[in-house]
Amino acid sequence: MRAETFPFDARLLLPHEGPMCCIDRLLSSSKTAAVAEAELFAGHSLLTDGFLAPAGCVQLAAQTAGAMQGVCQYA
């Protein structure tokens, strides 16, 4: 994947719709690692008392991994 194609809109890479797509952009990706960006506002389902819930960490990691795989279709 060429660097100039980043950032990628996560909605193009994941099958999730609406609020279920928790990452906003894939900033970089390789075969073994990826960096994604997520902006979580007060009241977001991944937050508990204003902090990222443990399950939220897992969800963000899973969506980043999914986007990393999804970007392969654009390579």
N, C-alpha and C positions, 0 to 999 in steps of 0.2 A: 504494500500500500504506500503510495507516495505521500509525503508529508503535506503537500499542498492541498490534499483532499480533506484534511482535518481542520477544524472539528466537524464531526458528523452528527447530524440530528438523530438522537436515539430513537425517535418515532419511526425512522426509516429502517432501523436495524432490528427492532424487537416487535413481536406480535401483540404486545400489550397496548391497551387503549386507555385514553383518559388518565385518571389519577393512578391507574395501575402501572403506568410507565414512570418509574421513580427517578431514573437518571435522565438528565437533559441532553447531554452531549458526550460523545466519545472523543476525547482529546488526542489520544494516541493509541496505537495498537501494534502488536507484533504477534508472532506465533505463540509466544509464551507469556506475554504480559499486556495489560491495557490500563489506561487511565481514563476515568469518566468524571463528569461533573454533575452534581445534583444540588439543586437549590430547594431546601425544605423550609417552608414557612410555618408559623405558629398554627397548630391544629392539624398538621399533616399526619397521616395515619402511621408513619414510621416513627413519630415522636411520642415520647411519654414524659409528661411534665416538662416539656421543652427540650428534652434531651433525646438523642438517637437511641431507640430501644435496641436491645441485643438482636432481636429478629430483624430489625431494620438494617443492621450491619450485614446480615446474611443476605437479605433481599437486594441491597445495593451491590454486593459482591456478585450475586447470581446474575443480576441484570447486566453488570459490566462484562461478565464472562459471556453472556448471551450476545451482547453487542459486539464483542470481540469476534465471535464466530459469525455473526451476521455481516460484518464488514467484508468478509471473504467473498461474498457475492458481488461486491463492487470492485474487487481487485482486478 
